[in-house]
Amino acid sequence: MKHTVITLLYTLAAIAAQSAFAEKADRDKPMNVEADALKHDDQQQLTIFTGKVHMTKGTLVLKAARMEVKQDSQGNQVAKLWAEPGERIFFRQKREGLDEYTEGEAETAIYNSQADTLELSQRAELRLLRGILVADRIQGQQILVNNTTEVFTVDGKTNTAGSSAGSQRVKATITPRPKTNEVSPPPAGPVLKPSTRTSADKP
């Protein structure tokens, strides 16, 4: 059976339609990186970070074993990340105007600042956190997060050339968002009514 790309326009409406997506200001924030080693090629505008790479860009956080950042003449950046063998890279980002975060893991990732997209490949997983609780979870071999169109696409097979990761079924767990306009339930117990007697009626 072929594992075709699934655009989660319906099953993920609980995520994308009910709230805003990633923090919009992140794309214009500077990229800050910490690592064990750095190599920069000024002619190619390519910077390579290796060893416990920790990248932040606004509320966006990326952790990996290796990251290559290519920058064009307009300042747009494309970052490619790899995890240690058997491990996964990690990312986390705040959602616009909400106390919620999107986080995920994969063996490799590509972040494009101009398109504002994040592509997770091989054993990819995406989670929505409300507070400290995981509300929604998506798993597949390849997940593309487009912050501009606010659409997720998930594929059960990897598109990485030469990869032996194989295929897997796409899995999604969607938790209903708590309703905020529900009427409070009536108080339990008997309803007390004011007395109709006056002080003159009392013995």
N, C-alpha and C positions, 0 to 999 in steps of 0.2 A: 504494500500500500504506500502510495506517495504521500509525503508530508509536505503539504503546500503551505505557502505563507498565509497566515491568518491576520487580517487587519481587524483589531478588536474594537470595531465601531459600536457593537451592541453589547458584548459581554463586559467591556471596560467602560461603558457609559457611566457606570457608578463611580469611576475615577475621573475620567476626563471631562464629563459634562457637568458634574455636580460642583466642581471647584476649579480654580485656576491651576495652571501647571507650575513649572519651575519658576524660581525667582527671576524675574525678567532683567533685573539690574546686573545679574551675574556675568552676562556676556560682555559687558563693558568694563568689568573690574580687572585689575592687573593679575597676572598669573604668578603665584609665589611657589617655589619648589625647594624642598630639602632632599638631599640624597648623600650617599657615601662618596660618590665621584661624579664629575661633570666633564664633558668634552664638547667644545663648541667649534663649529666650522663656520666662520663668518661669511665666506664666499657663498656657501650653500644655504646660509641662514638656518642651520640645523644644530640643535643642542641635544646631547644624549646624556641622560641621568641614569645612574646605576646604583643599586644597593639601597633598600628601604626607602624608596621614593615616596614622598608625601607632597602632593600638589593641592593648593587651594586657589580658588578663583571666586571671590565673593563667598556665598554659602556652599559652593560646590567643593567637595573634598574627594580626591582620588589617591589611592594607595596601591603601589605596585612594586615589582622588583626592578623593572626597567621602563624608561619612558623616553621616547624620541619626539621632540617638538620641532616642527617645521613652521617657519613664519614667512609670509609673503611681504611684498613692498607696502601693502596697506595695513600691515600689523595684524592680519588675521592669522590664527594659529590652528594647526592640526596636531594633536598629541596622540601618539600610539603607545599603548601600554601593554606590558606582558607580566605575568605572574611567575613565581618560581614553579618548577615542575611539580605537578600534583596539587598546587595551591591555586587560589583565585585572587584577582585584583578586587578592590572594594571601592565603591563610590557612594556618596551621600549628598543630597541637595534639598534645601528647604523649598516648600511649595508657596507660591505667591499669595500673600495675604492671609495665610493660615498657619496654625501651630501644628503643621504636619510635615513629614519628610519622606522623600523617595530615596531608597537605597538599593544597592544591588551588588552582584558579584559575577565574575566570569574569568576565564583564563586569559583572554585578551580583550582590549577595548580600544576604540578610536573616538576621540572627542574633537569636533569641528566647531570652533568658536564662531565662524561666520554663519554657517547654517544652523548653529545652535542645536546640534544633534549629538547623541552619544550612542555608539553601537557596541553592544556586548556580544562576544562570541565564545562558544564552547562552554557547556555547563552553565549557561547564563540564567540568572535569577533576578527578579525585580520585586521589591516589596514597598508597600505604602504603610507608613507608621503614623498612627494617631496617638500622640503622647509616646508612651513606651510600648504600646500594643501594636502588633502586626495586623493590620486590617485586611490587606489584599496581598496576594502572592502570585507571581507569574513565573513559569519555568519553561525553558526551551533551549535549543542550541544557539539561536541567534535572536537578539532583541534589539530593535532600533527605537530609540526614544527621540521624538522630534518635538522640541520645545516650542517651535514656531507654529506648527499646525496642531499641536496638542494631540498627537496620535501615536499610539504604540503599534509596532508590527512585530510579530513573533513567528519564528520559523522553527520547525522541528528538525531541520537538518542544517549543518554548517555549510557556509559558502566559502570557507577558508581553503585556499588551494593547498593540496598536499596534506590536509588534515585527516587523521584517522579516528576522529571523534565519533563518526557515525551519525545516526539519527535517534531521535527520541520523540515521544508524544508531547505535544504542547499541553501544559497543565496550568490552570488558573483557578484561584480561590478568591471570590469576591464577597466581601462582607457588606451588608446594607448599611448605609450611613444613618446614624441616629437622627430621628426626627426632632426638630427644634420648635415646632408649632403645635405640639400636642397639648390638649387641655389637661391641667392637673386633675387627678382623680379626686372624688369627694372624700372628705375625712371619714375614717372608719368610726363605728360606734353610733349610738343614738344621737339624734338631732335634738338639741336643747332649744326650747321655745321660751320666750319671756313670759312671766306670769301676768295675767290680766287682773289680778286682785290689787286693790289699793291698800294703803296703810290702814285705812278705816275699816277694811274688811277683816284685818287680822284680829284674833282673839286677845 
